[in-house]
Amino acid sequence: MQLIDALEAALREVDSSVGKALEPIRVGARLLTTMPGVSDIVANVIVAEIGILRDGTEYRDLGPEYFAQRDQSKTISRLLRRLNNLGLQVEVKPTAA
């Protein structure tokens, strides 16, 4: 039990450190959105571009299926909801492996 408590304390400390490190980025994005014509999405893209240029990171496209594969249950739920909104009822069965 002591090990679990120690791990939880360490996780809280890391979470706090990450939050403090990301605060300037959050502030920058908030300040950008105060400019006319800059939406939240545009502000986040600008902040990401600044980070890429500053760190010299190369762009890597994750591909069109990245989010679908990342969380399949959300993708399935979203697609079923869309079909249901079109008046269709669908039964989903996993394919045989």
Buried (B, 14 or more C-beta within 10 A) or exposed (E): EEEEEEEEEEEEEEEEEEEEEEEEBEEBBEEBBEEEEBEEEBBBBBBBEEEEEEEEEEEEEEEEEEEBEEEEEEBEEEEBEEEEEEEEEEEEEEEEE
